[in-house]
Amino acid sequence: MDLVKAEAVDSNEKSLVILQSLICLLREKNILTRADIEELKEKVAERAAHDPFACRSDGVAAAVCEMQGLGDYLGRRYGGRHRRVS
């Protein structure tokens, strides 16, 4: 990819791809468990519910949706035990 095309891509998109890849790699190496992913998913959703910055609500909602999709993908791909609900 040449420099012009790389600069044209939104920095948020680049960050998202890097973070998704990192989460997938950590799950693949069994550093993160399915329970860890579920806990992260809940924390993102909780933050979205209590976000004091209403002006960023679209971004927060997109983050919740993205985390849900990533959690579902990792659950299907790697399986593992669900988090225990206490």
N, CA, C and O atoms as CSV, one atom per row, in Angstrom:
chain,resi,resn,atom,element,x,y,z
A,1,MET,N,N,0.858,-1.169,0.000
A,1,MET,CA,C,0.000,0.000,0.000
A,1,MET,C,C,0.901,1.228,0.000
A,1,MET,O,O,1.828,1.329,0.804
A,2,ASP,N,N,0.625,2.147,-0.895
A,2,ASP,CA,C,1.472,3.324,-0.940
A,2,ASP,C,C,1.046,4.338,0.119
A,2,ASP,O,O,-0.030,4.228,0.706
A,3,LEU,N,N,1.900,5.313,0.349
A,3,LEU,CA,C,1.707,6.281,1.422
A,3,LEU,C,C,0.441,7.110,1.246
A,3,LEU,O,O,-0.226,7.430,2.230
A,4,VAL,N,N,0.103,7.458,0.019
A,4,VAL,CA,C,-1.083,8.280,-0.225
A,4,VAL,C,C,-2.344,7.531,0.193
A,4,VAL,O,O,-3.219,8.103,0.843
A,5,LYS,N,N,-2.440,6.267,-0.174
A,5,LYS,CA,C,-3.621,5.482,0.201
A,5,LYS,C,C,-3.677,5.274,1.712
A,5,LYS,O,O,-4.755,5.330,2.305
A,6,ALA,N,N,-2.535,5.037,2.332
A,6,ALA,CA,C,-2.494,4.815,3.777
A,6,ALA,C,C,-2.954,6.055,4.537
A,6,ALA,O,O,-3.623,5.932,5.563
A,7,GLU,N,N,-2.612,7.232,4.058
A,7,GLU,CA,C,-3.024,8.463,4.726
A,7,GLU,C,C,-4.502,8.749,4.521
A,7,GLU,O,O,-5.125,9.410,5.352
A,8,ALA,N,N,-5.074,8.256,3.418
A,8,ALA,CA,C,-6.479,8.499,3.123
A,8,ALA,C,C,-7.414,7.702,4.027
A,8,ALA,O,O,-8.569,8.082,4.220
A,9,VAL,N,N,-6.921,6.611,4.572
A,9,VAL,CA,C,-7.740,5.780,5.457
A,9,VAL,C,C,-7.873,6.480,6.807
A,9,VAL,O,O,-6.893,6.984,7.355
A,10,ASP,N,N,-9.076,6.505,7.326
A,10,ASP,CA,C,-9.370,7.129,8.602
A,10,ASP,C,C,-8.532,6.488,9.707
A,10,ASP,O,O,-8.411,5.264,9.765
A,11,SER,N,N,-7.963,7.300,10.571
A,11,SER,CA,C,-7.125,6.770,11.650
A,11,SER,C,C,-7.934,5.915,12.615
A,11,SER,O,O,-7.393,4.993,13.225
A,12,ASN,N,N,-9.229,6.209,12.761
A,12,ASN,CA,C,-10.074,5.374,13.616
A,12,ASN,C,C,-10.209,3.971,13.052
A,12,ASN,O,O,-10.199,2.993,13.800
A,13,GLU,N,N,-10.336,3.870,11.729
A,13,GLU,CA,C,-10.421,2.554,11.093
A,13,GLU,C,C,-9.141,1.767,11.309
A,13,GLU,O,O,-9.182,0.572,11.603
A,14,LYS,N,N,-8.005,2.434,11.163
A,14,LYS,CA,C,-6.723,1.759,11.362
A,14,LYS,C,C,-6.600,1.258,12.795
A,14,LYS,O,O,-6.159,0.134,13.035
A,15,SER,N,N,-6.995,2.103,13.744
A,15,SER,CA,C,-6.927,1.713,15.157
A,15,SER,C,C,-7.838,0.530,15.440
A,15,SER,O,O,-7.470,-0.384,16.178
A,16,LEU,N,N,-9.024,0.552,14.853
A,16,LEU,CA,C,-9.972,-0.532,15.064
A,16,LEU,C,C,-9.426,-1.859,14.541
A,16,LEU,O,O,-9.549,-2.886,15.208
A,17,VAL,N,N,-8.833,-1.842,13.366
A,17,VAL,CA,C,-8.266,-3.061,12.790
A,17,VAL,C,C,-7.132,-3.582,13.662
A,17,VAL,O,O,-7.026,-4.789,13.879
A,18,ILE,N,N,-6.288,-2.697,14.160
A,18,ILE,CA,C,-5.177,-3.112,15.016
A,18,ILE,C,C,-5.702,-3.719,16.312
A,18,ILE,O,O,-5.218,-4.767,16.741
A,19,LEU,N,N,-6.686,-3.075,16.943
A,19,LEU,CA,C,-7.235,-3.596,18.198
A,19,LEU,C,C,-7.961,-4.922,18.001
A,19,LEU,O,O,-7.831,-5.829,18.824
A,20,GLN,N,N,-8.729,-5.042,16.912
A,20,GLN,CA,C,-9.405,-6.316,16.634
A,20,GLN,C,C,-8.378,-7.420,16.431
A,20,GLN,O,O,-8.543,-8.527,16.943
A,21,SER,N,N,-7.333,-7.125,15.696
A,21,SER,CA,C,-6.292,-8.124,15.438
A,21,SER,C,C,-5.588,-8.529,16.722
A,21,SER,O,O,-5.274,-9.702,16.921
A,22,LEU,N,N,-5.340,-7.556,17.593
A,22,LEU,CA,C,-4.700,-7.848,18.867
A,22,LEU,C,C,-5.577,-8.726,19.743
A,22,LEU,O,O,-5.091,-9.685,20.341
A,23,ILE,N,N,-6.871,-8.409,19.825
A,23,ILE,CA,C,-7.787,-9.230,20.620
A,23,ILE,C,C,-7.853,-10.649,20.059
A,23,ILE,O,O,-7.832,-11.619,20.817
A,24,CYS,N,N,-7.931,-10.771,18.745
A,24,CYS,CA,C,-7.976,-12.098,18.122
A,24,CYS,C,C,-6.696,-12.883,18.404
A,24,CYS,O,O,-6.752,-14.074,18.711
A,25,LEU,N,N,-5.551,-12.222,18.301
A,25,LEU,CA,C,-4.279,-12.889,18.562
A,25,LEU,C,C,-4.182,-13.349,20.012
A,25,LEU,O,O,-3.738,-14.464,20.286
A,26,LEU,N,N,-4.597,-12.491,20.937
A,26,LEU,CA,C,-4.558,-12.865,22.354
A,26,LEU,C,C,-5.494,-14.027,22.648
A,26,LEU,O,O,-5.179,-14.880,23.478
A,27,ARG,N,N,-6.629,-14.071,21.984
A,27,ARG,CA,C,-7.561,-15.189,22.171
A,27,ARG,C,C,-6.994,-16.456,21.555
A,27,ARG,O,O,-7.112,-17.538,22.131
A,28,GLU,N,N,-6.379,-16.326,20.386
A,28,GLU,CA,C,-5.789,-17.475,19.702
A,28,GLU,C,C,-4.683,-18.110,20.541
A,28,GLU,O,O,-4.518,-19.330,20.547
A,29,LYS,N,N,-3.930,-17.271,21.246
A,29,LYS,CA,C,-2.828,-17.757,22.087
A,29,LYS,C,C,-3.310,-18.173,23.477
A,29,LYS,O,O,-2.501,-18.515,24.340
A,30,ASN,N,N,-4.609,-18.145,23.691
A,30,ASN,CA,C,-5.230,-18.484,24.982
A,30,ASN,C,C,-4.788,-17.572,26.118
A,30,ASN,O,O,-4.794,-17.975,27.281
A,31,ILE,N,N,-4.405,-16.346,25.784
A,31,ILE,CA,C,-4.096,-15.359,26.808
A,31,ILE,C,C,-5.403,-14.743,27.293
A,31,ILE,O,O,-5.566,-14.468,28.482
A,32,LEU,N,N,-6.332,-14.528,26.364
A,32,LEU,CA,C,-7.686,-14.104,26.713
A,32,LEU,C,C,-8.610,-15.308,26.605
A,32,LEU,O,O,-8.513,-16.090,25.659
A,33,THR,N,N,-9.495,-15.452,27.566
A,33,THR,CA,C,-10.475,-16.529,27.511
A,33,THR,C,C,-11.787,-15.988,26.962
A,33,THR,O,O,-11.957,-14.780,26.796
A,34,ARG,N,N,-12.696,-16.887,26.689
A,34,ARG,CA,C,-14.020,-16.456,26.246
A,34,ARG,C,C,-14.686,-15.623,27.334
A,34,ARG,O,O,-15.395,-14.658,27.048
A,35,ALA,N,N,-14.449,-16.005,28.573
A,35,ALA,CA,C,-15.005,-15.250,29.697
A,35,ALA,C,C,-14.438,-13.832,29.722
A,35,ALA,O,O,-15.163,-12.884,30.026
A,36,ASP,N,N,-13.154,-13.674,29.407
A,36,ASP,CA,C,-12.548,-12.343,29.355
A,36,ASP,C,C,-13.211,-11.485,28.273
A,36,ASP,O,O,-13.484,-10.303,28.485
A,37,ILE,N,N,-13.463,-12.090,27.124
A,37,ILE,CA,C,-14.102,-11.375,26.023
A,37,ILE,C,C,-15.511,-10.958,26.425
A,37,ILE,O,O,-15.934,-9.838,26.138
A,38,GLU,N,N,-16.239,-11.854,27.088
A,38,GLU,CA,C,-17.591,-11.521,27.544
A,38,GLU,C,C,-17.563,-10.389,28.568
A,38,GLU,O,O,-18.429,-9.514,28.556
A,39,GLU,N,N,-16.573,-10.408,29.449
A,39,GLU,CA,C,-16.451,-9.336,30.441
A,39,GLU,C,C,-16.137,-8.004,29.755
A,39,GLU,O,O,-16.694,-6.971,30.128
A,40,LEU,N,N,-15.264,-8.022,28.771
A,40,LEU,CA,C,-14.944,-6.809,28.021
A,40,LEU,C,C,-16.170,-6.278,27.291
A,40,LEU,O,O,-16.413,-5.072,27.250
A,41,LYS,N,N,-16.941,-7.202,26.714
A,41,LYS,CA,C,-18.167,-6.824,26.023
A,41,LYS,C,C,-19.128,-6.116,26.988
A,41,LYS,O,O,-19.737,-5.105,26.636
A,42,GLU,N,N,-19.256,-6.647,28.186
A,42,GLU,CA,C,-20.140,-6.039,29.192
A,42,GLU,C,C,-19.635,-4.667,29.632
A,42,GLU,O,O,-20.432,-3.752,29.840
A,43,LYS,N,N,-18.323,-4.519,29.775
A,43,LYS,CA,C,-17.761,-3.231,30.184
A,43,LYS,C,C,-17.997,-2.170,29.114
A,43,LYS,O,O,-18.292,-1.019,29.436
A,44,VAL,N,N,-17.870,-2.547,27.856
A,44,VAL,CA,C,-18.129,-1.603,26.770
A,44,VAL,C,C,-19.600,-1.194,26.781
A,44,VAL,O,O,-19.922,-0.015,26.631
A,45,ALA,N,N,-20.482,-2.162,26.957
A,45,ALA,CA,C,-21.921,-1.863,27.002
A,45,ALA,C,C,-22.269,-0.992,28.204
A,45,ALA,O,O,-23.087,-0.079,28.098
A,46,GLU,N,N,-21.650,-1.274,29.343
A,46,GLU,CA,C,-21.902,-0.480,30.545
A,46,GLU,C,C,-21.427,0.956,30.359
A,46,GLU,O,O,-22.102,1.902,30.766
A,47,ARG,N,N,-20.269,1.107,29.746
A,47,ARG,CA,C,-19.765,2.459,29.491
A,47,ARG,C,C,-20.711,3.205,28.549
A,47,ARG,O,O,-20.952,4.401,28.712
A,48,ALA,N,N,-21.232,2.491,27.580
A,48,ALA,CA,C,-22.163,3.121,26.638
A,48,ALA,C,C,-23.425,3.582,27.342
A,48,ALA,O,O,-23.977,4.633,27.016
A,49,ALA,N,N,-23.879,2.801,28.300
A,49,ALA,CA,C,-25.110,3.138,29.017
A,49,ALA,C,C,-24.930,4.355,29.925
A,49,ALA,O,O,-25.886,5.080,30.200
A,50,HIS,N,N,-23.712,4.571,30.382
A,50,HIS,CA,C,-23.457,5.663,31.325
A,50,HIS,C,C,-22.518,6.716,30.748
A,50,HIS,O,O,-21.821,7.402,31.496
A,51,ASP,N,N,-22.495,6.849,29.429
A,51,ASP,CA,C,-21.595,7.799,28.778
A,51,ASP,C,C,-22.057,9.225,29.041
A,51,ASP,O,O,-23.161,9.599,28.646
A,52,PRO,N,N,-21.227,10.023,29.701
A,52,PRO,CA,C,-21.623,11.397,29.987
A,52,PRO,C,C,-21.542,12.317,28.764
A,52,PRO,O,O,-22.053,13.436,28.794
A,53,PHE,N,N,-20.911,11.853,27.710
A,53,PHE,CA,C,-20.747,12.664,26.512
A,53,PHE,C,C,-21.769,12.252,25.466
A,53,PHE,O,O,-21.470,11.451,24.580
A,54,ALA,N,N,-22.950,12.787,25.564
A,54,ALA,CA,C,-24.039,12.423,24.655
A,54,ALA,C,C,-23.695,12.735,23.206
A,54,ALA,O,O,-24.241,12.117,22.293
A,55,CYS,N,N,-22.796,13.686,22.989
A,55,CYS,CA,C,-22.437,14.058,21.618
A,55,CYS,C,C,-21.692,12.928,20.914
A,55,CYS,O,O,-21.619,12.908,19.685
A,56,ARG,N,N,-21.147,12.001,21.667
A,56,ARG,CA,C,-20.424,10.878,21.066
A,56,ARG,C,C,-21.238,9.596,21.092
A,56,ARG,O,O,-20.670,8.508,21.006
A,57,SER,N,N,-22.539,9.698,21.209
A,57,SER,CA,C,-23.377,8.515,21.362
A,57,SER,C,C,-23.318,7.592,20.145
A,57,SER,O,O,-23.427,6.375,20.300
A,58,ASP,N,N,-23.149,8.137,18.941
A,58,ASP,CA,C,-23.047,7.291,17.752
A,58,ASP,C,C,-21.804,6.415,17.818
A,58,ASP,O,O,-21.853,5.231,17.486
A,59,GLY,N,N,-20.696,6.997,18.244
A,59,GLY,CA,C,-19.456,6.248,18.357
A,59,GLY,C,C,-19.523,5.177,19.428
A,59,GLY,O,O,-19.005,4.074,19.251
A,60,VAL,N,N,-20.159,5.503,20.529
A,60,VAL,CA,C,-20.299,4.544,21.628
A,60,VAL,C,C,-21.189,3.384,21.197
A,60,VAL,O,O,-20.880,2.224,21.469
A,61,ALA,N,N,-22.291,3.698,20.526
A,61,ALA,CA,C,-23.194,2.642,20.045
A,61,ALA,C,C,-22.480,1.752,19.023
A,61,ALA,O,O,-22.678,0.537,19.009
A,62,ALA,N,N,-21.665,2.352,18.184
A,62,ALA,CA,C,-20.900,1.575,17.201
A,62,ALA,C,C,-19.892,0.669,17.899
A,62,ALA,O,O,-19.659,-0.457,17.459
A,63,ALA,N,N,-19.291,1.157,18.987
A,63,ALA,CA,C,-18.327,0.346,19.738
A,63,ALA,C,C,-19.005,-0.871,20.358
A,63,ALA,O,O,-18.457,-1.973,20.338
A,64,VAL,N,N,-20.195,-0.667,20.907
A,64,VAL,CA,C,-20.950,-1.777,21.504
A,64,VAL,C,C,-21.266,-2.817,20.426
A,64,VAL,O,O,-21.086,-4.016,20.642
A,65,CYS,N,N,-21.729,-2.361,19.288
A,65,CYS,CA,C,-22.067,-3.258,18.180
A,65,CYS,C,C,-20.834,-4.008,17.693
A,65,CYS,O,O,-20.893,-5.210,17.434
A,66,GLU,N,N,-19.728,-3.304,17.569
A,66,GLU,CA,C,-18.477,-3.911,17.105
A,66,GLU,C,C,-17.982,-4.964,18.094
A,66,GLU,O,O,-17.538,-6.039,17.690
A,67,MET,N,N,-18.059,-4.657,19.383
A,67,MET,CA,C,-17.608,-5.601,20.403
A,67,MET,C,C,-18.499,-6.838,20.427
A,67,MET,O,O,-18.013,-7.950,20.637
A,68,GLN,N,N,-19.787,-6.654,20.217
A,68,GLN,CA,C,-20.722,-7.782,20.154
A,68,GLN,C,C,-20.346,-8.701,18.996
A,68,GLN,O,O,-20.280,-9.921,19.149
A,69,GLY,N,N,-20.103,-8.101,17.845
A,69,GLY,CA,C,-19.725,-8.888,16.666
A,69,GLY,C,C,-18.409,-9.616,16.852
A,69,GLY,O,O,-18.273,-10.775,16.460
A,70,LEU,N,N,-17.437,-8.938,17.451
A,70,LEU,CA,C,-16.135,-9.552,17.678
A,70,LEU,C,C,-16.251,-10.695,18.682
A,70,LEU,O,O,-15.644,-11.751,18.504
A,71,GLY,N,N,-17.032,-10.475,19.736
A,71,GLY,CA,C,-17.236,-11.531,20.733
A,71,GLY,C,C,-17.909,-12.754,20.130
A,71,GLY,O,O,-17.524,-13.887,20.418
A,72,ASP,N,N,-18.908,-12.523,19.297
A,72,ASP,CA,C,-19.595,-13.638,18.636
A,72,ASP,C,C,-18.655,-14.393,17.714
A,72,ASP,O,O,-18.652,-15.624,17.693
A,73,TYR,N,N,-17.858,-13.657,16.953
A,73,TYR,CA,C,-16.895,-14.284,16.034
A,73,TYR,C,C,-15.895,-15.142,16.802
A,73,TYR,O,O,-15.648,-16.292,16.440
A,74,LEU,N,N,-15.324,-14.581,17.859
A,74,LEU,CA,C,-14.323,-15.321,18.624
A,74,LEU,C,C,-14.936,-16.534,19.312
A,74,LEU,O,O,-14.286,-17.573,19.429
A,75,GLY,N,N,-16.178,-16.411,19.765
A,75,GLY,CA,C,-16.855,-17.543,20.386
A,75,GLY,C,C,-17.051,-18.690,19.411
A,75,GLY,O,O,-16.857,-19.854,19.762
A,76,ARG,N,N,-17.439,-18.355,18.174
A,76,ARG,CA,C,-17.612,-19.402,17.155
A,76,ARG,C,C,-16.279,-19.991,16.730
A,76,ARG,O,O,-16.172,-21.198,16.514
A,77,ARG,N,N,-15.272,-19.157,16.610
A,77,ARG,CA,C,-13.985,-19.612,16.085
A,77,ARG,C,C,-13.200,-20.431,17.106
A,77,ARG,O,O,-12.653,-21.481,16.769
A,78,TYR,N,N,-13.141,-19.957,18.354
A,78,TYR,CA,C,-12.290,-20.597,19.350
A,78,TYR,C,C,-13.046,-21.303,20.460
A,78,TYR,O,O,-12.452,-22.071,21.215
A,79,GLY,N,N,-14.337,-21.059,20.575
A,79,GLY,CA,C,-15.112,-21.729,21.614
A,79,GLY,C,C,-14.674,-21.293,23.003
A,79,GLY,O,O,-14.296,-20.140,23.215
A,80,GLY,N,N,-14.729,-22.207,23.925
A,80,GLY,CA,C,-14.336,-21.902,25.301
A,80,GLY,C,C,-15.545,-21.788,26.198
A,80,GLY,O,O,-16.689,-21.765,25.744
A,81,ARG,N,N,-15.264,-21.716,27.466
A,81,ARG,CA,C,-16.324,-21.637,28.455
A,81,ARG,C,C,-16.805,-20.205,28.620
A,81,ARG,O,O,-16.037,-19.245,28.555
A,82,HIS,N,N,-18.117,-20.105,28.836
A,82,HIS,CA,C,-18.709,-18.813,29.095
A,82,HIS,C,C,-18.356,-18.379,30.515
A,82,HIS,O,O,-18.002,-19.197,31.365
A,83,ARG,N,N,-18.461,-17.098,30.743
A,83,ARG,CA,C,-18.213,-16.552,32.057
A,83,ARG,C,C,-19.313,-17.022,32.999
A,83,ARG,O,O,-20.482,-17.116,32.626
A,84,ARG,N,N,-18.909,-17.310,34.218
A,84,ARG,CA,C,-19.894,-17.711,35.227
A,84,ARG,C,C,-20.629,-16.478,35.721
A,84,ARG,O,O,-20.021,-15.462,36.057
A,85,VAL,N,N,-21.925,-16.587,35.756
A,85,VAL,CA,C,-22.749,-15.491,36.254
A,85,VAL,C,C,-23.029,-15.753,37.712
A,85,VAL,O,O,-23.556,-16.798,38.094
A,86,SER,N,N,-22.657,-14.756,38.532
A,86,SER,CA,C,-22.862,-14.962,39.972
A,86,SER,C,C,-24.061,-14.230,40.485
A,86,SER,O,O,-24.366,-14.304,41.675
